[in-house]
Structure formats: C-alpha cells, structure tokens
Amino acid sequence: MSPTASLSGRVAIRYLLEATITVESQSNFYTGFSQNISEGGVFVGMENPPAVGETVKLRVQLEDGGGVSATGVVRWHRVDDDGTVVGAGVQFVALEPESRDALQAMLARAAQDPLLME
C-alpha cells in the first residue's frame, strides 16, 4: 500500500474503523470511538479531548480481540457547528513492533475492501 497525498495534506490513506479507543494524558483518562485510522494516526471522537500538542498514550481495541498501543500527539480538534469540540486527530509518534504489525495487518485487510477507504 503506497501513501497518497490528499487535498488536506495527509500522506497516508485513511480507512474507516469502528473501534473503542482509550487515551491517557498526564492528567486525564478518556474513552472514545474512532471514525478513521491510517498508518500515521487516528481520529478519536470524544468530549473534552487533550489539548493540541499534548502527548498521549492510546490503545485501539480491534474487533478481533487484538489491539494497537501507541504514543501519539494531538494534532487537531474537530469542532461542531455550535463550537463544541467533539474529537481529536492523534498522530502516532511511537508504536511497539507488535502494534505496528497489527496496524499494518489491519490496514492491509481494509485495503482489500474499497468501502473501508475514506
């Protein structure tokens, strides 16, 4: 799977993913849901996400019982029309080898189904 640049500046293909994600910052613990994932990061829908620039630890629980654990940095917030922050884009900055393998396997499976691409 080769990365492609998009109009938004992303360099990795995003795939639809419905999974529970836990996010831990220095001061808080969050649970949210993903909407999409790529080799570079994940969107996490949650109320009151960590601040942009904050380093977090996350765990993506996959449907098959496996998971991906990573260290990431919050890069942006998604804001509703009424100004409510409803989630955050988190860039992966460190993945354990087994988590990187699990992520790549999941993305390879998703690449076989065009309905999973965004």
C-alpha positions in Angstrom: 0.0 0.0 0.0 1.6 3.2 -1.1 0.9 6.5 0.6 -1.0 9.1 -1.4 -1.3 12.8 -0.7 -4.7 14.2 -0.3 -6.1 17.7 -0.7 -5.9 18.1 3.1 -2.2 17.5 3.2 -2.4 13.9 4.6 0.1 11.5 3.2 -1.5 8.2 4.3 -4.7 6.6 3.1 -7.4 6.7 5.8 -9.6 3.7 6.4 -13.0 3.6 8.2 -12.6 2.0 11.6 -15.2 1.5 14.3 -13.3 0.7 17.5 -13.1 1.7 21.1 -10.1 3.8 21.9 -8.6 4.7 25.3 -6.5 7.8 25.6 -4.4 8.6 28.6 -2.7 12.0 29.1 -0.6 13.1 32.1 -3.7 14.4 33.8 -6.7 12.5 32.4 -8.1 9.2 31.0 -10.5 9.3 28.1 -12.6 6.7 26.3 -13.7 7.4 22.7 -14.5 5.9 19.4 -12.6 6.0 16.2 -14.0 7.0 12.9 -10.9 6.5 10.8 -7.3 5.3 11.0 -4.2 5.4 8.9 -0.6 4.4 9.2 0.0 7.9 10.6 -2.7 8.3 13.2 -6.3 8.0 14.2 -9.3 10.2 14.8 -10.9 9.8 18.2 -14.4 11.0 18.9 -14.6 12.2 22.5 -15.7 15.1 24.6 -13.1 17.4 26.1 -10.0 15.9 24.3 -6.5 16.6 25.4 -5.0 19.9 24.2 -3.5 20.2 20.8 0.2 19.4 21.1 -0.2 17.1 24.2 1.4 13.7 24.1 -0.9 10.8 24.9 -0.8 7.1 25.2 -3.6 5.3 23.3 -5.0 1.8 22.9 -7.1 0.9 19.9 -9.2 -2.2 20.7 -9.8 -4.1 17.5 -12.8 -6.3 16.7 -10.7 -9.5 16.5 -9.6 -9.0 20.1 -6.2 -7.6 19.2 -5.2 -4.1 19.6 -2.7 -1.3 18.8 -0.9 0.6 21.6 0.9 3.8 20.7 2.2 7.1 21.9 0.8 9.9 20.0 0.5 13.7 19.8 -2.9 15.5 19.5 -2.6 17.5 16.2 -6.0 19.0 15.9 -9.6 19.1 17.3 -12.8 18.6 15.4 -15.4 21.3 16.3 -19.1 21.1 15.6 -21.0 24.0 14.0 -22.0 25.1 17.5 -18.4 25.3 18.6 -18.4 22.1 20.7 -15.2 20.1 20.5 -16.2 16.5 19.5 -12.9 14.8 19.0 -9.2 14.9 18.2 -6.8 13.8 15.5 -3.8 12.0 17.1 -0.6 11.4 15.2 1.3 8.2 16.0 4.8 9.0 17.1 5.8 5.6 18.6 4.5 2.1 18.1 5.7 -1.1 19.6 6.8 -3.6 16.9 3.8 -5.9 17.6 1.4 -2.9 17.5 3.0 -1.7 14.2 2.5 -5.3 12.8 -1.1 -5.4 14.0 -1.9 -2.0 12.5 -0.3 -2.9 9.1 -2.2 -6.2 9.0 -5.5 -4.4 9.8 -4.8 -1.8 7.1 -3.8 -4.4 4.5 -7.2 -6.2 5.2 -9.0 -2.9 4.9 -7.2 -2.1 1.6 -8.9 -5.1 0.1 -12.4 -3.5 0.7 -12.9 -0.2 -1.1 -15.9 0.5 1.2 -13.5 0.9 4.1 -11.5 3.8 2.5 -12.2 7.4 3.0 
